[in-house]
Amino acid sequence: MEAERSSSVAAQVPTPSLSQRLTAFGPGRRWGGPAFAHTRRGKILLPLISLAVFFAVWQVVGMRTNPILFTTPIKVVQAFWDLGRTGVLWPAFYGALRDLGIGYGLAAVVGIVVGMAMGRSAIVERMLNPYVNFFQATPLIALVPLVVIWFGVNLEARVAVVFILSLWSIIINTSTGVKDTSTSLLDVGRIYKLSPLQVIGHIQLPNAVPHVFAGLRIALGKALIGVMIAQMEISITGLGGIVINYGNAFKTAYLLAGVVTASLVGVIAAILLEVIRKRVFPWTEDEGSGGWKAAI
């Protein structure tokens, strides 16, 4: 009799579904749950799954497409190997890093200085605003022939193109960050009788750092475009030369190998920029608490 009652009670209890059993482990551990993306396992597995799906789809599509029009990731890897083995890829890679580093570095220095001046002085802003707005709205690729006339077809011309394309975003974002400085912070500087340089170094520049790095990130993409334009249109060298030469020869795998390498240059530069931000300005990580202003 007791056994019959136990079996009837067990029959009345529904068997939990798979989703319910997964939920029992907590939302942070459930696959597909919002919190899973923030776990250590999610941060590792989700990008790997995404990449695996992407390359699988690419491989299938590439195998069913004319090799002149498209190719597979396996053939792109083989092209990487061939370009590296023959000594073509690495000099082009280092050359792109050099052009990007010089042109982008000069644009960062000039852009931050000019942006600080525009943000601090209404007179300077009104004087320079027409030029900044003009060049920001101008298709700067059209200036490449003029750059060739001025600087020739060597390193100077490529650096000039990178500089011209990346400068204006840095100026605009830096100026915006300086102008957004709280008046209460500036009043504190006046109370403590800080000099103009101290106000810049201790109040306005730290306040503008998030805006500055936003401008630097935007400018980095434009600078990489400038590198490829300069190497494809001015010197026919480096990664741009690889893209042009193998594109003209209809060798799609080698062309894509050059494009992917150019993207790696941008990824490396973005990682370095992020490392600098985290090491030099660690307080910008605390976005939820208002960053530097909240610390004041």
Residue pairs with C-beta under 8 A, 6 or more apart in sequence:
16 24
22 29
22 30
22 31
23 30
27 33
27 34
27 35
27 36
28 35
28 36
28 38
28 39
29 36
29 39
30 36
36 42
37 43
37 46
55 73
58 72
58 73
59 72
59 73
59 74
61 70
62 70
62 71
62 72
62 73
62 75
63 72
65 71
67 75
67 252
67 253
68 250
68 252
69 252
70 252
71 252
71 253
71 256
75 253
76 253
76 256
76 257
76 260
78 253
79 251
79 253
79 254
79 256
79 257
80 89
80 257
80 260
80 261
82 254
83 89
83 242
83 254
83 257
83 258
84 90
88 242
89 242
89 257
89 261
91 238
92 237
92 238
92 239
92 241
92 242
92 258
92 261
93 239
93 261
93 264
93 265
95 231
95 237
95 238
95 239
96 227
96 231
96 238
96 239
96 261
96 262
96 265
97 265
97 268
97 269
98 155
99 155
99 158
99 159
99 162
99 227
99 230
99 231
99 238
100 162
100 223
100 224
100 227
100 265
100 269
101 269
102 155
102 159
102 162
103 158
103 159
103 160
103 161
103 162
103 163
103 166
103 223
103 226
103 227
104 162
104 163
104 166
104 219
104 220
104 223
104 269
106 159
106 163
107 162
107 163
107 166
107 167
107 170
107 219
107 223
108 170
108 216
108 219
110 163
110 167
111 166
111 167
111 168
111 169
111 170
111 171
111 174
111 215
111 219
112 170
112 174
112 212
114 128
114 171
114 174
115 170
115 171
115 172
115 173
115 174
115 175
115 177
115 178
115 208
115 212
115 215
116 174
116 175
116 178
116 200
116 204
116 205
116 208
117 124
117 128
118 124
118 125
118 128
118 129
118 132
118 171
118 174
118 175
118 178
119 125
119 174
119 175
119 176
119 177
119 178
119 179
119 204
119 208
120 178
120 200
120 204
125 175
132 168
132 171
132 172
135 164
135 167
135 168
136 168
136 169
136 172
140 164
140 165
141 229
143 164
144 161
144 229
144 230
144 233
144 234
147 157
147 160
147 161
147 164
147 234
148 157
148 234
150 157
150 160
151 157
151 160
153 234
153 235
154 235
157 230
157 234
157 235
158 227
158 230
158 231
158 234
158 235
161 226
161 227
161 229
161 230
161 234
162 223
162 226
162 227
162 230
163 226
164 226
165 222
165 223
165 225
165 226
165 229
166 219
166 220
166 222
166 223
166 226
167 219
169 215
169 218
169 219
169 222
170 212
170 215
170 216
170 219
171 215
172 215
173 211
173 212
173 214
173 215
173 216
173 218
174 208
174 211
174 212
174 215
176 208
176 211
177 207
177 208
177 209
177 210
177 211
177 212
178 204
178 205
178 207
178 208
180 207
180 208
180 211
181 203
181 204
181 207
181 208
182 207
182 293
185 203
185 207
185 293
185 296
186 199
186 203
188 203
189 198
189 199
189 202
189 203
194 202
194 203
206 281
206 292
207 292
207 293
209 277
209 281
209 284
209 292
210 284
210 291
213 273
213 277
213 281
213 284
216 273
217 270
217 273
220 266
220 269
220 270
220 273
221 266
224 262
224 265
224 266
224 269
227 238
227 239
227 240
227 262
227 265
228 239
228 240
228 243
228 262
229 240
230 240
231 237
231 238
231 239
231 240
231 241
232 240
232 241
232 243
232 244
233 240
235 241
236 244
236 245
239 258
239 261
239 262
239 265
240 258
242 254
242 255
242 257
242 258
242 261
243 255
243 258
243 259
243 262
246 252
246 254
246 255
246 258
247 255
277 284
278 284
278 285
283 291
283 292
283 295
284 291
284 292
286 294
286 295
289 295
